[in-house]
Amino acid sequence: MDRRELLKVLSAGAVGTLWAGGALAQRTMPVRAIPGTDETLPIVGLGSTRPVTEIAELGAARVEAIIRALVDIGGRVVDTWPRNADNDAALGEIIDARDLRDRLFVTINLAQPDPQAGIADFQSTLSRYRRDTIDLVNVGSLIGLDAQWPNLRAFKDAGQARYIGVTAAQAELYDTLESFLGREQPDFVEINYSVTERDAERLLPMLADRGIAVLISRPFMNGAYFERLEGRPLPAWTAEFECESWAQFSLQYILANPDLTCVLTETTNPLHMAENAATALKPLPDAAARARMRALIDGL
């Protein structure tokens, strides 16, 4: 799609139904509870770092189309990682749109080793995103964890963050994460998980038992998953759970795990976002099917 085509779709409010020809219009994305609260989140969201990074080059219309594709199918979660002032300001304009502002659950990840730098980053992000409160503030990749965690607690106490948490972007960080969880109780943890990267499966039951909400990142290994599967047809048995693409293959595997709250899919294509979001409406594979899925991936 070029910008003109995107704007035409946006004006029609039709991004989220293009992929399925409107068949999704009467269905709502399933939700899961944020433990310890009365609030729920739709089970598929957007990891927006890559498309937001491309705003300077490709413009903001594509990012708006991606977010609207998610929202059209009932999604809410938009995960961000503030980095570039101009790109963040453009994203802030999008998420401040009258018909989007109160429908989104916006998260940010702060990755500053210095506590004062973290505070400055947070305050500037509030301004660029045109918000007095961020739904979820994370310490990104546990960077500056000891310095930033008191800041996050202060943001929450001041009403500037509704929830606080941490992200562990690599399995190598899990020991540090578990040590942190031994002394603190975050509202959320964000970890990597896919049909290919399954190290998180040892943590998910513990997080559920602790009453911690879980966001999932890297469901497609930042694109490496698709490179491994390029040219390979889906097995016929995936039709048993209405799987129609390799993207859905990984997402359906992930979503079949009840211990997570929401999986964040990252894409620069609004039609792919619609397909990813629509996966939430499909049947989930049972234990036997998930075993076949693991065996197929492990055998590649």
ZAPA-629735 format. One record per residue (C-alpha): residue number from 1; x, z, y; chain. Coordinates in nm, 3 decimals, always signed. Each point is the difference from the previous one (the first is absolute). Layout:
! residues N
<node NUM, <X, Z, Y>, "A">
...
***
This chain:
! residues 300
<node 1, <+0.000, +0.000, +0.000>, "A">
<node 2, <+0.116, -0.073, +0.354>, "A">
<node 3, <-0.100, +0.215, +0.296>, "A">
<node 4, <-0.302, -0.214, +0.083>, "A">
<node 5, <-0.135, +0.028, -0.355>, "A">
<node 6, <+0.062, +0.376, -0.005>, "A">
<node 7, <-0.188, +0.053, +0.324>, "A">
<node 8, <-0.291, -0.207, -0.129>, "A">
<node 9, <-0.021, +0.218, -0.311>, "A">
<node 10, <+0.034, +0.317, +0.207>, "A">
<node 11, <-0.284, -0.100, +0.227>, "A">
<node 12, <-0.220, -0.054, -0.302>, "A">
<node 13, <+0.095, +0.338, -0.151>, "A">
<node 14, <+0.053, -0.180, -0.328>, "A">
<node 15, <+0.358, +0.061, -0.111>, "A">
<node 16, <-0.088, +0.252, -0.268>, "A">
<node 17, <-0.258, -0.226, -0.163>, "A">
<node 18, <+0.193, -0.327, +0.003>, "A">
<node 19, <+0.191, +0.075, -0.317>, "A">
<node 20, <-0.310, +0.072, -0.207>, "A">
<node 21, <-0.242, -0.236, +0.169>, "A">
<node 22, <-0.210, +0.283, +0.139>, "A">
<node 23, <-0.068, +0.160, -0.338>, "A">
<node 24, <+0.146, +0.331, +0.118>, "A">
<node 25, <-0.232, +0.043, +0.296>, "A">
<node 26, <-0.238, +0.237, -0.180>, "A">
<node 27, <+0.270, +0.216, -0.158>, "A">
<node 28, <+0.198, +0.290, +0.143>, "A">
<node 29, <+0.355, +0.089, -0.091>, "A">
<node 30, <+0.021, +0.313, -0.220>, "A">
<node 31, <+0.140, +0.314, +0.160>, "A">
<node 32, <+0.194, +0.303, -0.119>, "A">
<node 33, <+0.005, +0.347, +0.149>, "A">
<node 34, <+0.275, +0.147, +0.214>, "A">
<node 35, <+0.048, +0.323, -0.199>, "A">
<node 36, <-0.126, +0.316, +0.165>, "A">
<node 37, <-0.217, -0.189, +0.251>, "A">
<node 38, <-0.336, -0.172, +0.024>, "A">
<node 39, <+0.173, -0.323, +0.106>, "A">
<node 40, <+0.054, -0.305, -0.221>, "A">
<node 41, <+0.216, -0.309, +0.030>, "A">
<node 42, <-0.061, -0.351, -0.137>, "A">
<node 43, <+0.239, -0.068, -0.286>, "A">
<node 44, <+0.178, -0.308, +0.146>, "A">
<node 45, <+0.175, -0.001, +0.338>, "A">
<node 46, <+0.260, -0.193, +0.198>, "A">
<node 47, <+0.372, +0.062, +0.027>, "A">
<node 48, <+0.047, -0.172, +0.334>, "A">
<node 49, <+0.376, +0.012, +0.063>, "A">
<node 50, <+0.079, -0.362, -0.085>, "A">
<node 51, <-0.291, -0.170, +0.181>, "A">
<node 52, <+0.047, +0.221, +0.307>, "A">
<node 53, <+0.370, -0.084, +0.003>, "A">
<node 54, <-0.095, -0.369, +0.020>, "A">
<node 55, <-0.226, +0.039, +0.306>, "A">
<node 56, <+0.278, -0.101, +0.239>, "A">
<node 57, <+0.053, -0.323, -0.192>, "A">
<node 58, <-0.349, -0.088, -0.124>, "A">
<node 59, <-0.231, +0.178, +0.244>, "A">
<node 60, <-0.254, +0.278, -0.051>, "A">
<node 61, <-0.298, -0.207, -0.123>, "A">
<node 62, <+0.127, -0.004, -0.357>, "A">
<node 63, <+0.033, +0.379, -0.011>, "A">
<node 64, <-0.350, +0.038, +0.142>, "A">
<node 65, <-0.132, -0.234, -0.269>, "A">
<node 66, <+0.175, +0.201, -0.272>, "A">
<node 67, <-0.147, +0.329, +0.125>, "A">
<node 68, <-0.346, -0.151, +0.031>, "A">
<node 69, <+0.027, -0.140, -0.353>, "A">
<node 70, <+0.059, +0.355, -0.122>, "A">
<node 71, <-0.279, +0.150, +0.209>, "A">
<node 72, <-0.251, -0.271, -0.098>, "A">
<node 73, <+0.022, +0.120, -0.361>, "A">
<node 74, <-0.020, +0.367, +0.092>, "A">
<node 75, <+0.369, +0.090, +0.035>, "A">
<node 76, <+0.126, +0.241, +0.266>, "A">
<node 77, <+0.361, +0.103, -0.056>, "A">
<node 78, <+0.265, -0.171, +0.215>, "A">
<node 79, <+0.348, +0.136, -0.067>, "A">
<node 80, <+0.258, -0.065, +0.274>, "A">
<node 81, <+0.366, +0.063, +0.069>, "A">
<node 82, <+0.062, -0.009, +0.379>, "A">
<node 83, <+0.315, -0.194, +0.086>, "A">
<node 84, <-0.038, -0.257, +0.277>, "A">
<node 85, <-0.174, +0.098, +0.324>, "A">
<node 86, <-0.153, -0.341, +0.074>, "A">
<node 87, <-0.123, -0.056, -0.356>, "A">
<node 88, <-0.143, +0.352, -0.015>, "A">
<node 89, <-0.180, -0.050, +0.331>, "A">
<node 90, <-0.157, -0.320, -0.138>, "A">
<node 91, <-0.110, +0.186, -0.313>, "A">
<node 92, <-0.139, +0.276, +0.220>, "A">
<node 93, <-0.217, -0.252, +0.182>, "A">
<node 94, <-0.136, -0.129, -0.332>, "A">
<node 95, <-0.085, +0.339, -0.146>, "A">
<node 96, <-0.156, +0.109, +0.329>, "A">
<node 97, <-0.264, -0.276, -0.019>, "A">
<node 98, <-0.346, +0.146, +0.052>, "A">
<node 99, <-0.123, -0.099, -0.346>, "A">
<node 100, <+0.317, +0.115, -0.180>, "A">
<node 101, <+0.121, +0.317, +0.171>, "A">
<node 102, <-0.224, +0.250, -0.178>, "A">
<node 103, <+0.002, -0.186, -0.332>, "A">
<node 104, <+0.373, +0.030, -0.068>, "A">
<node 105, <+0.215, +0.274, -0.152>, "A">
<node 106, <+0.337, -0.054, +0.169>, "A">
<node 107, <+0.322, +0.146, -0.136>, "A">
<node 108, <+0.350, -0.001, +0.146>, "A">
<node 109, <+0.339, +0.073, -0.153>, "A">
<node 110, <+0.267, +0.170, +0.210>, "A">
<node 111, <+0.361, -0.040, -0.114>, "A">
<node 112, <+0.215, +0.176, +0.257>, "A">
<node 113, <+0.275, +0.242, -0.108>, "A">
<node 114, <-0.010, +0.169, +0.342>, "A">
<node 115, <-0.307, +0.217, +0.072>, "A">
<node 116, <-0.024, -0.093, +0.368>, "A">
<node 117, <+0.023, -0.370, -0.085>, "A">
<node 118, <-0.284, +0.051, -0.246>, "A">
<node 119, <-0.218, +0.159, +0.267>, "A">
<node 120, <+0.077, -0.281, +0.243>, "A">
<node 121, <-0.078, -0.263, -0.266>, "A">
<node 122, <-0.332, +0.167, -0.078>, "A">
<node 123, <-0.108, +0.032, +0.362>, "A">
<node 124, <+0.088, -0.362, +0.079>, "A">
<node 125, <-0.192, -0.113, -0.308>, "A">
<node 126, <-0.309, +0.191, +0.113>, "A">
<node 127, <+0.019, -0.189, +0.328>, "A">
<node 128, <+0.056, -0.343, -0.155>, "A">
<node 129, <-0.274, +0.051, -0.258>, "A">
<node 130, <-0.237, +0.124, +0.274>, "A">
<node 131, <-0.084, +0.316, -0.189>, "A">
<node 132, <-0.002, +0.371, +0.069>, "A">
<node 133, <+0.014, +0.074, -0.373>, "A">
<node 134, <+0.158, -0.178, -0.298>, "A">
<node 135, <-0.180, +0.039, -0.330>, "A">
<node 136, <+0.316, +0.052, -0.207>, "A">
<node 137, <+0.360, +0.058, +0.112>, "A">
<node 138, <+0.270, -0.024, -0.267>, "A">
<node 139, <+0.369, +0.075, -0.011>, "A">
<node 140, <+0.110, -0.348, -0.109>, "A">
<node 141, <+0.226, -0.018, -0.306>, "A">
<node 142, <+0.076, +0.372, +0.045>, "A">
<node 143, <+0.235, -0.093, +0.287>, "A">
<node 144, <+0.073, +0.308, +0.209>, "A">
<node 145, <-0.247, +0.195, -0.213>, "A">
<node 146, <+0.114, +0.351, +0.097>, "A">
<node 147, <+0.015, -0.099, +0.369>, "A">
<node 148, <-0.332, -0.186, +0.010>, "A">
<node 149, <-0.230, +0.208, -0.218>, "A">
<node 150, <-0.037, +0.277, +0.263>, "A">
<node 151, <-0.086, -0.272, +0.253>, "A">
<node 152, <-0.273, -0.136, -0.227>, "A">
<node 153, <-0.147, +0.345, -0.046>, "A">
<node 154, <-0.001, +0.043, +0.378>, "A">
<node 155, <-0.171, -0.341, +0.046>, "A">
<node 156, <-0.271, +0.109, -0.243>, "A">
<node 157, <-0.044, +0.341, +0.163>, "A">
<node 158, <-0.038, -0.175, +0.338>, "A">
<node 159, <-0.265, -0.237, -0.136>, "A">
<node 160, <+0.222, -0.306, +0.041>, "A">
<node 161, <+0.023, -0.059, -0.377>, "A">
<node 162, <-0.296, +0.047, -0.232>, "A">
<node 163, <+0.217, -0.001, -0.312>, "A">
<node 164, <+0.375, +0.021, -0.063>, "A">
<node 165, <+0.213, -0.111, -0.290>, "A">
<node 166, <+0.318, -0.163, -0.126>, "A">
<node 167, <+0.102, -0.327, -0.159>, "A">
<node 168, <+0.255, -0.047, -0.277>, "A">
<node 169, <+0.084, -0.368, -0.007>, "A">
<node 170, <+0.234, +0.004, -0.300>, "A">
<node 171, <-0.003, +0.180, -0.334>, "A">
<node 172, <+0.341, +0.140, +0.097>, "A">
<node 173, <-0.182, +0.215, +0.257>, "A">
<node 174, <-0.235, +0.164, -0.250>, "A">
<node 175, <+0.225, +0.299, -0.069>, "A">
<node 176, <+0.015, +0.072, +0.375>, "A">
<node 177, <-0.376, -0.050, +0.020>, "A">
<node 178, <-0.063, +0.246, -0.282>, "A">
<node 179, <+0.229, +0.255, +0.165>, "A">
<node 180, <-0.196, -0.040, +0.325>, "A">
<node 181, <-0.330, +0.041, -0.185>, "A">
<node 182, <+0.133, +0.326, -0.141>, "A">
<node 183, <-0.011, +0.153, +0.349>, "A">
<node 184, <-0.254, -0.205, +0.197>, "A">
<node 185, <-0.353, -0.137, -0.045>, "A">
<node 186, <-0.039, -0.339, +0.172>, "A">
<node 187, <-0.342, -0.157, +0.028>, "A">
<node 188, <+0.131, -0.338, -0.123>, "A">
<node 189, <+0.292, -0.144, -0.193>, "A">
<node 190, <+0.077, -0.373, +0.000>, "A">
<node 191, <+0.201, -0.138, -0.293>, "A">
<node 192, <+0.076, -0.336, -0.161>, "A">
<node 193, <-0.200, -0.102, -0.305>, "A">
<node 194, <-0.081, -0.324, -0.179>, "A">
<node 195, <-0.034, -0.141, -0.349>, "A">
<node 196, <+0.373, -0.073, +0.027>, "A">
<node 197, <+0.124, +0.317, +0.175>, "A">
<node 198, <-0.162, +0.289, -0.186>, "A">
<node 199, <+0.228, +0.295, +0.078>, "A">
<node 200, <-0.277, +0.150, +0.211>, "A">
<node 201, <-0.210, +0.062, -0.311>, "A">
<node 202, <+0.194, +0.322, -0.063>, "A">
<node 203, <-0.094, +0.131, +0.346>, "A">
<node 204, <-0.364, -0.105, +0.030>, "A">
<node 205, <-0.153, +0.269, -0.227>, "A">
<node 206, <+0.194, +0.272, +0.181>, "A">
<node 207, <-0.113, -0.129, +0.341>, "A">
<node 208, <-0.361, -0.006, -0.121>, "A">
<node 209, <+0.030, +0.356, -0.131>, "A">
<node 210, <+0.141, +0.112, +0.336>, "A">
<node 211, <-0.290, -0.158, +0.189>, "A">
<node 212, <+0.218, -0.251, +0.187>, "A">
<node 213, <-0.136, -0.343, +0.096>, "A">
<node 214, <+0.218, -0.291, -0.113>, "A">
<node 215, <+0.063, -0.332, +0.172>, "A">
<node 216, <+0.169, -0.271, -0.208>, "A">
<node 217, <+0.245, -0.250, +0.148>, "A">
<node 218, <+0.189, -0.302, -0.143>, "A">
<node 219, <-0.270, -0.112, -0.247>, "A">
<node 220, <+0.176, -0.339, -0.005>, "A">
<node 221, <+0.360, +0.127, +0.040>, "A">
<node 222, <+0.016, -0.157, +0.346>, "A">
<node 223, <-0.053, -0.343, -0.156>, "A">
<node 224, <+0.257, +0.027, -0.281>, "A">
<node 225, <-0.287, +0.046, -0.246>, "A">
<node 226, <-0.135, -0.347, +0.075>, "A">
<node 227, <+0.344, -0.157, -0.026>, "A">
<node 228, <+0.034, +0.136, -0.354>, "A">
<node 229, <-0.337, -0.143, -0.100>, "A">
<node 230, <+0.017, -0.335, +0.175>, "A">
<node 231, <-0.135, -0.280, -0.217>, "A">
<node 232, <-0.123, +0.235, -0.273>, "A">
<node 233, <-0.374, -0.020, -0.080>, "A">
<node 234, <-0.213, +0.311, -0.030>, "A">
<node 235, <-0.073, +0.096, -0.363>, "A">
<node 236, <-0.352, -0.087, -0.109>, "A">
<node 237, <-0.075, +0.364, -0.084>, "A">
<node 238, <+0.012, +0.098, +0.369>, "A">
<node 239, <-0.346, -0.159, +0.033>, "A">
<node 240, <-0.130, +0.313, -0.176>, "A">
<node 241, <+0.033, +0.184, +0.331>, "A">
<node 242, <-0.062, -0.304, +0.224>, "A">
<node 243, <+0.363, -0.032, +0.108>, "A">
<node 244, <+0.060, -0.334, +0.171>, "A">
<node 245, <+0.354, +0.023, +0.141>, "A">
<node 246, <+0.330, +0.179, -0.046>, "A">
<node 247, <-0.072, +0.194, +0.320>, "A">
<node 248, <-0.319, +0.135, -0.153>, "A">
<node 249, <+0.187, +0.070, -0.324>, "A">
<node 250, <+0.224, +0.255, +0.171>, "A">
<node 251, <-0.274, +0.140, +0.224>, "A">
<node 252, <-0.243, +0.051, -0.287>, "A">
<node 253, <+0.270, +0.175, -0.200>, "A">
<node 254, <+0.071, +0.234, +0.293>, "A">
<node 255, <-0.363, +0.070, +0.087>, "A">
<node 256, <-0.081, +0.094, -0.358>, "A">
<node 257, <+0.205, +0.316, +0.058>, "A">
<node 258, <-0.243, +0.262, +0.135>, "A">
<node 259, <+0.273, +0.218, +0.151>, "A">
<node 260, <+0.059, -0.219, +0.306>, "A">
<node 261, <-0.209, -0.036, +0.313>, "A">
<node 262, <+0.077, -0.343, +0.148>, "A">
<node 263, <+0.238, -0.289, -0.068>, "A">
<node 264, <+0.155, -0.176, +0.300>, "A">
<node 265, <+0.041, -0.375, -0.039>, "A">
<node 266, <+0.230, -0.186, +0.238>, "A">
<node 267, <-0.062, -0.365, +0.081>, "A">
<node 268, <+0.033, -0.243, +0.290>, "A">
<node 269, <-0.298, -0.206, -0.117>, "A">
<node 270, <-0.359, +0.109, +0.080>, "A">
<node 271, <-0.138, -0.178, -0.306>, "A">
<node 272, <+0.243, +0.191, -0.221>, "A">
<node 273, <-0.114, +0.320, +0.169>, "A">
<node 274, <-0.360, -0.090, -0.083>, "A">
<node 275, <+0.097, -0.066, -0.363>, "A">
<node 276, <+0.189, +0.329, -0.020>, "A">
<node 277, <-0.288, +0.194, +0.151>, "A">
<node 278, <-0.249, -0.170, -0.233>, "A">
<node 279, <+0.199, +0.124, -0.299>, "A">
<node 280, <-0.146, +0.342, +0.072>, "A">
<node 281, <-0.342, -0.137, -0.102>, "A">
<node 282, <+0.116, -0.115, -0.343>, "A">
<node 283, <-0.012, +0.187, -0.333>, "A">
<node 284, <+0.304, +0.213, -0.077>, "A">
<node 285, <+0.200, -0.051, -0.319>, "A">
<node 286, <-0.034, +0.272, -0.263>, "A">
<node 287, <+0.291, +0.182, -0.164>, "A">
<node 288, <+0.048, -0.266, -0.267>, "A">
<node 289, <+0.003, -0.281, +0.256>, "A">
<node 290, <+0.247, +0.189, +0.217>, "A">
<node 291, <+0.230, +0.038, -0.300>, "A">
<node 292, <-0.013, -0.378, -0.052>, "A">
<node 293, <+0.074, -0.052, +0.368>, "A">
<node 294, <+0.307, +0.222, -0.017>, "A">
<node 295, <+0.122, -0.169, -0.315>, "A">
<node 296, <-0.038, -0.345, +0.157>, "A">
<node 297, <+0.197, +0.095, +0.312>, "A">
<node 298, <+0.268, +0.185, -0.198>, "A">
<node 299, <+0.044, -0.303, -0.223>, "A">
<node 300, <+0.084, -0.240, +0.282>, "A">
***
